[in-house]
Amino acid sequence: MSKAPETLVDPRVAQAIITGAHGDPFSVLGLHGRGRGFVLTAFVPGADRLTVLAGAEVPATPVPDCPGLFAARMTAREPYRLRAEGHGVVWEFDDPYRFGPVLGEIDEYLLGEGTHRRLWQVLGARPVIHEGVAGTRFAVWAPNAERVSVVGDFNIWDGRRHPMRRRGATGVWEIFLPGVAEGAAYKYEIRGPGGQILPLKADPVGFGSEHPPRTASVVRDISGAEWADGDWMATRAARQSIEAPVSIYEVHLGSWRRAEGGRMLSWLEAAEQLVDYACWMGFTHIELMPVSEHPFDGSWGYQPVGMFAPTIRHGTPAEFRALVDAAHRRGLGVLIDWVPGHFPTDPHGLGRFDGTALYEHADPREGFHQDWNTLIYNYGRVEVANYLTSNALYWLEEYHIDGLRVDAVASMLYRDYSRKDGEWVPNKDGGRENYEAIELLRRVNATAYAESPGVMTVAEESTAFPGVSRPVHQGGLGFGFKWNMGWMNDSLDYMAKDPVYRRHHHHQMTFSLHYAWSENYILPISHDEVVHGKGSMLGKMPGEGAEKFANLRAYYGYMWTHPGKKLMFMGCEFAQGREWTHDASLDWHLLDHPLHRGVQTLVRDLNHLYRTTPALHRNDARPEGFIWLEANDADHSVYAFVRRGRVDEPMVVAAMNFTPVARQMRLGFPAPGRWDEVLNTDAEIYGGWNLGNGGCVVTDATGWHGQQQSALVTLPPLSTVIFRQG
């Protein structure tokens, strides 16, 4: 009687493996002890024969009724390779299931606790040498999944081939795939609760992505960065303090300038062209609209789906680093817009990532933004808060980013943001504040400032929420700066009015000084002011032709002398006439026109004056840096004030005339002697009529505007005139 064939793999287990239904493939595949020996099991779809290449060649036996599944008895635990034959082809490879785990116990502990500040060092896809073999290790958080597989061209996008190892209670799955190298496209195939197969998911911690509209993640090696920005990093803290001159050029690189044929500039091209231009213009920083990967160009990046991936639209992570390095070597800081407020519903993204509401809230009253049709992070979940905190730190550490401008903070702070009664869930105390989001913002800011000294964080926050730029240990949110949205709204509304009516709205231009030191403010003229039917900055100005330009120049003079750091969106610096669009270059040809070129020259000179005159920046965030001289002359739409730095630094007097009529007036000065006219927006070089004060005025002992000294001055029509103590 013949002996029955030995059963090396349980039939039910074998079926689960070949159908991709087994939740613990590492307990079956690879080499495992069995009795006094070992059994090696491998699943190689498409193979008719399989041979184990160890100390000797060991033929593996096909598992009955399970195509592609093989098992072999082994006498020892030793490294091995596999040789497969099928369809007339022979191939050799390292078996992923012979390798041990990549994640360490400490990483596992911190992941489970939600306190791993450098999540990107353990999750995502990293090319490594593991147990002497080159490949890529993959790790992803999917706690409610029944099975997670890596798929890509390297395994014909077949989720049965490379199911991952689950790491205990952390919900993290990992695998090392030998031979997979940088540049490989991949996604995760996830079997959710109840066996549901989800749409293929991009990597939440992926460092690269395919070119849109393709949506796979791409293996990128971000190790081994070489920097030449040591001088900048050593002096960054002083350059970004509340006493420093900060003038930010906000840039959407895809539409700043296009290459020949309409192609977007690369990071490397921007490292020359954008950096050269921003430096020439005198800006201290560039702020890039979200660099994180995003599926839709029209979102301008404000619906990121690859939070750890610099968008491939402009190049690789290494090339993005080169842009930052080039900026730093020229003394130019780099900020990025960071978007923790919401994420898109695209099926390859974070939404219902493992078949459950994992990153978002299950209740749409908490987890869905009606305004943007996007999902809201569940800030109260420790793993999600850790994900976002770690992402902020990632940009600061891996790319030497100098600061984060956090988008739509108000939408995070309030549970009823843009919602009607019954459409939101109160907090535990019955109120509207989002305690979990507030705690996240504090955590992000505290972590950023502690781990990356010298950085700056900036809040786009449109309400009067208290303490946005107060330190966390003093009960604030911990931001370094806050956009002054009130100043922007009031001043632009005033400027849009015909000068004949401005007298009735005079205090729209003075109201900001009632709260100017309640936060560390940045005065923003951002992309939000030149989109969605709002027209351009030039288009907002009243009048026709040259009068529009005069209004705009006077406004910029007011902005650069008003307390607060400065931010200007690209194109506004040369008075682009049309509304901005994301899919075309700025209208650089307008610089052939003297009036547009004049505005550009003015902004350049304002930046230079602002940076070289401590009185204009030293006390931006302190009331001792400002004195009103004339705040109440509504009939003539005239304003004047003093800006001061330290007692040993020259003071500045700025005066504005927002009517189209020249004014001869007596102006108070805080010290006797000569005061140089260092800038006049009516100068001919800027496109004006060249009225002014002959380069300077000399005071006399006539008391005026509460000062002991004064002088007769000329204020040209629609102008700002700036005097500096001689």
C-alpha positions in Angstrom: 0.0 0.0 0.0 1.5 3.4 -1.1 2.2 6.1 1.5 -0.1 9.2 1.3 1.8 12.4 0.2 2.9 14.6 3.2 0.7 17.7 3.8 3.0 20.6 4.3 0.4 23.3 4.2 -3.1 23.1 5.7 -5.6 23.3 2.7 -7.7 26.0 4.3 -4.5 28.1 5.0 -3.4 27.5 1.5 -6.6 28.7 0.0 -6.4 31.9 2.2 -2.9 32.6 1.0 -3.7 32.2 -2.8 -6.9 34.3 -2.5 -5.2 37.1 -0.5 -7.5 36.4 2.5 -4.9 35.5 5.1 -4.3 38.1 7.7 -1.0 36.8 8.9 1.0 35.7 5.9 4.4 35.7 7.7 3.1 32.9 9.9 2.8 30.7 6.8 5.2 32.0 4.1 8.9 31.8 4.4 10.9 29.3 6.6 9.3 27.9 9.7 10.2 25.2 12.2 8.2 22.0 11.9 9.0 19.1 14.2 12.7 18.4 14.0 13.1 20.3 10.7 11.8 23.2 8.8 9.2 23.9 6.1 9.6 26.6 3.5 6.4 27.9 1.8 6.3 30.3 -1.1 3.6 31.8 -3.2 4.8 32.5 -6.7 1.9 33.0 -9.2 2.9 32.0 -12.7 5.5 29.5 -11.6 5.2 25.8 -12.6 8.3 24.8 -10.7 10.2 26.3 -7.8 13.6 25.5 -6.4 15.1 26.6 -3.1 18.7 27.8 -3.5 20.4 27.4 -0.2 23.5 25.2 0.7 22.0 22.9 -1.9 19.2 23.0 -4.4 16.0 21.8 -3.0 13.0 21.2 -5.3 9.7 22.6 -3.8 6.5 20.7 -4.1 3.4 22.3 -5.6 0.5 22.5 -3.1 -2.5 20.6 -4.5 -5.3 22.8 -6.0 -3.3 25.9 -5.2 -1.6 27.3 -8.4 1.6 29.1 -7.6 1.9 27.8 -4.0 4.9 25.6 -3.2 6.4 24.0 -0.1 9.6 22.3 0.7 11.2 20.5 3.6 14.5 22.0 4.8 17.1 20.7 7.2 18.4 24.0 8.5 17.5 27.7 8.9 19.8 29.5 6.5 19.6 32.3 4.0 18.2 31.3 0.6 17.0 32.5 -2.8 14.3 31.1 -5.0 14.4 30.0 -8.7 11.1 29.9 -10.5 10.2 28.4 -13.9 7.1 29.1 -15.8 5.8 29.8 -19.3 9.3 29.2 -20.7 10.9 31.8 -18.4 13.3 31.3 -15.5 13.9 33.9 -12.8 15.7 34.1 -9.5 14.8 36.3 -6.5 15.1 36.8 -2.8 12.0 35.8 -0.9 10.5 38.8 1.1 9.3 36.3 3.7 12.7 35.1 4.7 13.5 38.6 6.2 12.9 39.7 9.8 11.0 42.8 10.8 12.4 46.2 10.1 10.6 48.2 12.8 12.3 48.1 16.2 10.5 47.7 19.6 11.0 51.3 20.6 9.5 52.5 17.3 6.6 50.1 17.8 6.0 51.4 21.3 6.1 55.1 20.2 3.8 54.4 17.3 1.3 52.7 19.5 1.5 55.6 22.0 1.1 58.2 19.3 4.3 60.0 20.3 6.7 59.2 17.5 7.7 62.7 16.4 9.6 61.4 13.4 7.0 59.2 11.9 8.6 59.4 8.4 11.7 57.5 9.7 9.6 54.4 10.3 6.6 54.6 8.0 6.5 55.1 4.3 8.8 53.5 1.7 12.6 53.7 2.3 15.4 52.1 0.2 17.6 50.2 2.7 20.1 47.4 3.0 18.3 44.8 5.2 20.1 41.7 6.3 22.7 42.3 3.6 20.2 42.7 0.8 19.2 45.9 -1.1 15.5 46.7 -1.4 12.8 48.9 0.0 11.0 48.5 3.3 7.4 49.6 3.4 5.3 50.4 6.5 1.8 51.8 6.8 -0.8 52.4 9.5 -4.1 50.5 8.9 -5.3 49.2 12.2 -8.7 47.9 11.1 -7.5 46.1 7.9 -7.7 42.4 7.6 -4.9 42.3 5.2 -2.6 45.0 3.6 -0.4 44.4 0.5 2.1 46.4 -1.4 1.4 46.5 -5.1 3.3 47.9 -8.1 4.8 47.0 -11.4 7.3 44.8 -9.5 4.4 42.4 -8.7 2.0 43.1 -11.5 -0.2 45.1 -9.1 -1.3 41.7 -7.6 -2.2 42.1 -3.9 -1.9 38.4 -3.3 1.9 38.4 -3.9 3.2 40.7 -1.1 0.8 40.8 1.8 2.5 42.6 4.8 3.3 41.7 8.4 1.1 43.2 11.1 3.0 44.6 14.1 1.1 43.8 17.2 -1.5 46.3 18.5 0.0 49.3 16.7 -2.1 48.7 13.6 1.1 49.1 11.5 1.9 46.7 8.7 5.4 46.3 7.2 7.4 44.4 4.7 10.8 44.4 3.1 10.8 43.9 -0.6 14.3 42.9 -2.0 15.2 44.4 -5.3 12.6 47.2 -5.3 14.5 50.4 -5.8 14.1 54.2 -6.0 11.6 55.3 -8.6 9.3 52.3 -8.3 5.6 53.2 -8.3 3.4 51.6 -5.6 0.2 51.6 -3.7 -1.4 49.7 -0.9 -4.2 47.1 -1.5 -6.2 46.9 1.6 -8.7 44.3 2.6 -11.0 46.1 5.1 -13.4 44.8 7.7 -15.6 42.1 6.5 -13.3 41.3 3.6 -14.1 44.4 1.5 -11.3 45.3 -1.1 -10.8 49.0 -1.1 -9.7 51.2 -3.9 -5.9 51.1 -4.1 -4.4 53.7 -1.7 -1.4 56.0 -2.0 1.0 56.0 0.8 0.1 58.5 3.6 3.8 58.9 4.3 5.1 58.5 0.8 8.0 60.7 -0.2 7.1 60.9 -3.9 4.2 60.6 -6.3 3.5 59.9 -10.0 2.8 62.8 -12.3 -0.9 63.7 -12.2 -3.4 62.4 -13.2 -1.7 59.2 -12.2 -1.9 58.7 -8.4 0.5 56.1 -7.3 3.2 56.8 -4.7 6.8 56.6 -5.8 9.8 55.2 -3.8 12.2 58.1 -3.1 15.5 58.0 -1.2 15.5 61.2 1.0 18.6 60.2 2.9 22.1 61.6 2.6 21.2 65.2 2.0 24.1 67.6 1.5 23.5 71.2 2.5 25.6 74.3 1.9 23.4 76.7 4.0 25.2 76.6 7.3 25.6 80.4 7.5 21.9 80.9 7.0 20.9 78.2 9.5 23.2 79.8 12.1 21.7 83.2 11.8 18.1 82.2 11.0 16.6 82.9 14.4 17.7 86.5 14.3 16.4 86.9 10.8 13.0 85.7 11.7 12.4 87.3 15.1 9.7 89.9 15.8 12.4 92.6 15.6 13.6 91.5 12.2 12.5 92.9 8.8 10.3 90.2 7.2 8.9 90.8 3.7 7.4 87.7 2.1 6.9 87.1 -1.6 4.0 84.6 -1.9 4.4 82.3 -4.9 2.4 79.7 -6.7 5.3 78.3 -8.8 3.0 76.7 -11.4 1.8 80.1 -12.5 4.7 82.4 -11.5 6.5 82.0 -14.8 6.2 79.3 -17.5 9.0 77.8 -19.5 8.9 77.7 -23.3 5.9 75.8 -24.5 3.9 76.5 -21.4 5.7 74.0 -19.1 5.8 74.7 -15.4 9.2 75.6 -14.0 11.2 72.9 -12.2 12.5 73.2 -8.7 16.0 73.6 -10.2 14.8 76.3 -12.6 13.2 78.1 -9.7 16.4 77.8 -7.7 17.9 80.3 -10.3 15.0 82.3 -11.7 12.7 82.7 -8.6 15.6 83.1 -6.1 17.3 85.7 -8.3 14.1 87.7 -8.7 13.1 87.6 -5.1 16.5 88.7 -4.0 16.6 91.4 -6.6 13.3 92.7 -5.4 14.5 92.8 -1.8 12.1 90.3 -0.3 13.4 88.5 2.8 11.4 85.3 2.2 9.5 83.4 -0.4 6.4 81.6 0.6 5.5 78.7 -1.6 1.8 77.7 -1.9 1.5 74.2 -0.8 4.3 72.0 -2.1 2.7 68.8 -0.8 1.4 66.5 -3.6 -2.2 67.2 -4.6 -4.4 65.7 -7.3 -6.1 68.8 -8.7 -4.2 71.8 -10.1 -7.1 74.1 -9.6 -6.9 73.6 -5.8 -3.5 75.3 -5.9 -2.4 72.6 -3.6 -4.9 73.3 -0.8 -6.3 69.8 -0.9 -3.1 67.8 -0.3 -3.1 64.0 -0.7 0.6 63.4 -0.3 1.5 65.3 2.9 5.1 64.0 2.8 5.8 64.3 -0.9 7.0 67.5 -2.6 4.9 67.7 -5.7 6.4 66.0 -8.8 5.0 68.8 -10.9 8.3 70.6 -10.3 10.7 67.7 -9.6 12.0 65.3 -7.0 12.6 65.7 -3.3 16.3 66.2 -3.9 15.5 69.0 -6.4 13.2 70.7 -4.0 16.0 70.6 -1.4 18.2 72.2 -4.0 15.8 75.1 -4.3 15.7 75.7 -0.5 19.5 75.4 -0.4 19.9 78.0 -3.2 17.6 80.4 -1.4 19.4 80.1 1.8 22.8 80.6 0.2 21.4 83.9 -1.1 20.1 84.9 2.3 16.5 84.2 1.4 14.2 82.3 3.8 11.6 79.7 2.5 8.2 79.3 4.0 5.6 76.7 2.8 1.9 76.7 3.2 0.8 73.8 5.4 -2.7 72.4 5.3 -3.8 70.4 8.4 -7.3 71.7 8.2 -8.8 69.3 5.6 -8.0 66.7 3.0 -9.7 65.6 -0.3 -12.1 62.7 -0.7 -10.2 61.2 -3.7 -10.5 57.4 -3.4 -6.7 56.9 -3.4 -6.2 59.3 -0.5 -6.8 59.1 3.3 -10.6 58.9 3.2 -11.7 55.6 4.9 -8.2 54.5 4.5 -8.6 51.0 6.0 -12.3 50.7 5.3 -13.2 52.8 8.4 -13.2 56.5 9.3 -9.5 56.4 10.3 -8.0 59.8 9.7 -11.4 61.6 9.6 -14.5 61.6 11.9 -17.2 59.1 11.0 -19.9 61.8 11.7 -20.0 64.2 8.8 -21.0 67.0 11.2 -17.5 66.7 12.5 -15.6 65.1 9.6 -16.8 66.9 6.4 -16.2 70.4 5.2 -19.3 71.6 3.3 -17.5 74.6 1.8 -14.7 72.6 0.2 -16.3 69.1 -0.1 -13.3 67.8 1.9 -12.7 65.7 5.0 -11.6 66.9 8.4 -9.0 65.2 10.4 -9.9 63.6 13.7 -7.6 65.7 15.8 -8.5 63.9 19.0 -7.1 60.6 17.8 -3.6 60.3 19.1 -2.3 58.6 15.9 -3.8 61.4 13.7 -2.4 64.2 15.9 1.0 62.4 15.8 0.8 62.1 12.0 0.2 65.9 11.5 2.7 66.9 14.1 5.4 64.7 12.6 4.5 66.0 9.1 5.2 69.6 10.2 8.5 68.5 11.7 9.4 66.6 8.6 9.4 69.7 6.4 11.4 71.7 8.9 14.0 69.0 9.4 14.3 67.2 6.1 14.0 70.2 3.9 15.3 73.0 6.1 12.1 74.9 5.7 12.2 78.1 7.7 8.5 78.3 8.6 5.0 77.0 8.1 2.0 79.2 7.1 -1.0 77.3 8.4 -4.0 77.6 6.2 -7.6 78.1 7.3 -6.9 78.0 11.1 -10.3 79.4 11.8 -12.0 76.4 10.2 -10.0 74.3 12.7 -10.8 76.3 15.8 -14.5 76.3 15.6 -16.8 73.3 15.4 -19.6 75.4 13.8 -17.3 77.0 11.2 -19.6 77.8 8.2 -22.4 75.5 9.6 -26.0 76.1 10.5 -27.6 75.0 13.7 -27.9 71.3 13.9 -25.1 70.8 11.4 -22.3 70.6 14.1 -21.5 68.8 17.3 -20.7 70.9 20.4 -17.6 70.2 22.5 -17.9 68.4 25.8 -18.8 71.6 27.5 -21.5 72.5 25.0 -19.4 75.2 23.2 -18.2 75.8 19.7 -14.5 75.7 20.3 -12.7 72.6 18.9 -10.6 71.6 21.9 -8.8 68.8 20.0 -7.8 71.1 17.1 -6.6 73.7 19.5 -4.5 71.2 21.3 -3.1 69.9 18.0 -2.0 73.4 17.0 -0.4 74.0 20.3 1.4 70.7 20.0 2.6 71.4 16.5 3.9 74.9 17.5 5.6 73.7 20.6 7.3 70.8 18.8 8.4 73.0 15.8 10.0 75.7 18.0 11.6 73.1 20.3 13.0 70.8 17.7 13.9 73.3 14.9 15.2 76.5 16.6 14.8 79.7 14.6 11.7 78.6 12.6 8.5 80.7 12.4 4.9 79.5 12.2 2.2 81.8 10.9 -1.5 81.5 11.3 -4.1 82.5 8.7 -6.8 83.1 11.3 -9.6 85.4 10.4 -11.4 85.7 13.8 -10.5 87.4 17.1 -9.5 84.1 18.7 -7.3 85.2 21.6 -3.6 84.5 21.9 -2.9 83.1 18.5 0.7 84.3 18.6 1.1 84.0 22.4 3.4 81.2 23.5 1.9 77.9 24.5 3.3 78.1 28.0 1.4 81.4 28.4 -1.9 79.8 27.3 -1.7 80.8 23.6 -1.8 78.8 20.4 2.0 79.2 20.1 2.3 80.7 16.5 5.1 83.1 15.9 2.9 85.4 13.7 -0.7 85.9 12.6 -2.0 87.3 9.4 -3.8 90.6 10.1 -7.0 89.9 8.1 -8.8 92.8 9.7 -6.2 95.3 8.5 -6.4 93.8 5.0 -10.2 93.9 4.8 -10.6 97.4 6.2 -7.8 99.0 4.2 -8.8 97.4 0.9 -12.4 98.4 1.4 -11.3 102.0 2.0 -9.0 102.0 -1.0 -11.7 100.7 -3.3 -13.9 103.8 -2.6 -13.8 106.9 -4.8 -11.6 109.5 -3.0 -14.6 111.8 -2.7 -16.3 109.3 -0.3 -13.2 108.3 1.7 -13.8 111.1 4.2 -16.8 109.1 5.4 -14.7 106.0 6.0 -11.6 107.6 7.4 -11.2 105.4 10.4 -11.1 102.2 8.4 -7.5 103.1 8.0 -6.9 103.8 11.7 -8.8 101.1 13.4 -6.0 98.5 13.0 -3.9 100.6 15.3 -6.3 99.8 18.1 -5.3 96.2 18.1 -2.0 96.3 16.2 0.0 94.9 19.2 -2.5 92.3 20.4 -0.7 89.7 18.2 2.6 89.5 16.2 1.0 90.5 12.9 1.9 90.1 9.2 0.1 92.4 6.8 -1.1 90.1 4.0 -1.9 91.0 0.4 -2.3 87.3 -0.5 -3.6 85.2 -3.4 -7.1 85.2 -1.7 -7.4 88.9 -2.7 -6.9 88.4 -6.4 -9.1 85.3 -7.2 -12.8 84.3 -7.3 -14.0 87.4 -9.0 -12.1 89.8 -6.7 -10.1 91.1 -9.6 -6.5 92.3 -9.2 -5.0 94.8 -6.8 -4.9 97.4 -9.6 -8.5 96.6 -10.5 -9.6 97.4 -6.9 -8.4 100.9 -7.2 -10.8 103.7 -8.2 -10.3 106.1 -11.1 -8.9 105.6 -14.6 -5.4 105.0 -16.0 -2.6 106.7 -14.0 -4.9 107.5 -11.1 -5.4 103.8 -10.4 -1.6 103.4 -10.3 -1.2 106.4 -8.0 -3.8 104.9 -5.6 -2.0 101.6 -5.6 1.4 103.2 -5.0 0.1 105.2 -2.1 -1.5 102.1 -0.6 1.8 100.2 -0.8 3.6 103.1 0.9 1.0 103.0 3.7 1.4 99.2 4.0 5.2 99.2 4.2 5.2 101.9 6.9 2.3 100.4 9.0 3.4 98.2 11.9 3.6 94.6 11.0 5.6 92.3 8.7 4.7 92.3 5.0 3.4 89.7 2.6 2.6 90.2 -1.1 1.3 87.7 -3.6 3.2 87.5 -6.9 2.1 89.8 -9.6 0.9 92.4 -7.2 4.4 93.8 -7.1 4.0 95.0 -10.7 0.3 95.7 -10.7 -0.9 92.9 -12.8 -4.1 94.0 -14.4 -6.1 90.8 -14.7 -7.3 88.4 -12.0 -4.8 85.7 -11.2 -5.3 82.2 -12.6 -3.5 79.0 -11.6 -3.0 77.7 -15.1 -1.1 80.6 -16.8 2.1 82.6 -16.3 2.0 86.1 -14.8 1.8 88.9 -17.3 5.5 89.7 -17.3 5.1 91.6 -20.6 3.4 94.4 -18.6 6.8 95.5 -17.3 7.4 97.0 -20.8 4.9 99.6 -19.7 6.4 102.4 -17.5 3.5 102.5 -15.0 3.8 98.8 -14.2 7.5 99.0 -14.1 7.2 101.9 -11.8 5.1 99.9 -9.3 7.7 97.1 -9.4 10.5 99.7 -8.7 8.5 101.1 -5.8 8.0 97.7 -4.1 11.7 97.0 -4.6 12.6 100.4 -3.0 10.1 99.9 -0.2 11.7 96.6 0.6 15.1 98.1 0.7 14.0 101.0 2.9 12.1 98.6 5.2 15.1 96.3 5.6 17.7 99.1 6.1 15.6 101.2 8.5 15.2 99.7 11.9 12.5 102.2 12.8 10.3 100.5 10.2 10.6 96.9 11.6 12.3 96.9 15.1 9.1 97.5 17.0 6.5 96.0 14.6 5.0 94.1 17.5 5.3 96.8 20.3 3.4 100.0 20.8 6.5 102.1 21.6 7.3 101.8 17.9 4.4 104.0 16.8 3.0 107.5 17.4 0.0 109.0 15.6 0.7 112.5 14.3 -2.5 112.9 12.3 -5.3 110.4 12.6 -8.4 112.5 12.4 -8.2 114.7 9.3 -11.1 113.0 7.5 -11.9 116.1 5.4 -8.6 115.8 3.6 -8.1 112.0 3.9 -4.6 112.6 5.4 -2.8 110.4 7.8 0.6 110.8 9.4 2.6 108.9 12.1 6.0 108.2 13.6 7.8 104.9 13.5 10.6 104.3 16.0 13.2 101.7 16.7 15.8 102.0 19.5 16.6 105.4 20.9 19.9 105.5 19.0 18.2 104.7 15.7 16.9 107.3 13.3 13.1 107.8 13.4 10.8 107.8 10.5 7.7 110.0 9.8 5.2 108.8 7.2 2.4 110.8 5.7 -0.4 109.7 3.3 -2.7 111.8 1.1 -5.5 109.7 -0.2 -7.2 112.4 -2.3 -6.2 113.4 -5.9 -5.4 117.0 -4.6 -2.0 118.1 -3.6 -1.7 119.2 0.1 0.5 121.9 1.6 0.4 121.3 5.3 2.4 121.7 8.5 3.5 118.4 9.9 4.8 117.7 13.4 8.2 116.0 13.8 9.5 114.3 16.9 13.0 115.8 16.7 14.6 119.0 15.4 16.8 119.3 12.3 16.9 117.9 8.8 14.5 115.1 7.8 15.4 113.4 4.5 12.6 112.5 2.1 13.7 108.9 1.6 10.7 107.8 -0.5 7.9 109.5 -2.3 5.4 107.3 -4.2 4.7 110.2 -6.5 8.3 110.2 -7.8 8.7 110.1 -11.6 10.6 106.8 -11.4 7.5 105.2 -10.0 5.2 106.7 -12.6 4.2 109.8 -10.6 4.3 113.5 -11.3 7.4 114.2 -9.2 5.9 116.6 -6.7 7.7 116.6 -3.4 9.9 118.3 -0.9 13.2 118.7 -2.7 14.8 115.8 -0.9 14.4 117.0 2.7 12.7 119.4 5.1 14.1 121.2 8.1 12.0 121.7 11.2 11.4 124.8 13.2 10.3 125.3 16.8 6.6 125.5 15.9 4.6 123.0 18.0 2.3 120.9 15.9 0.6 117.5 16.1 1.6 117.2 19.7 5.3 117.7 18.8 7.6 120.6 19.7 9.0 120.7 16.1 7.3 120.9 12.7 7.8 121.8 9.1 5.8 122.7 6.0 5.6 119.7 3.7 4.0 119.0 0.3 1.9 115.8 0.1 1.4 115.1 -3.7 -2.0 113.8 -4.8 -2.6 110.1 -3.9 0.7 109.6 -2.3 2.7 108.4 0.6 5.8 110.4 1.6 8.4 109.0 4.0 10.9 111.1 5.9 13.9 109.8 7.9 15.7 111.6 10.6 18.9 113.0 9.1 
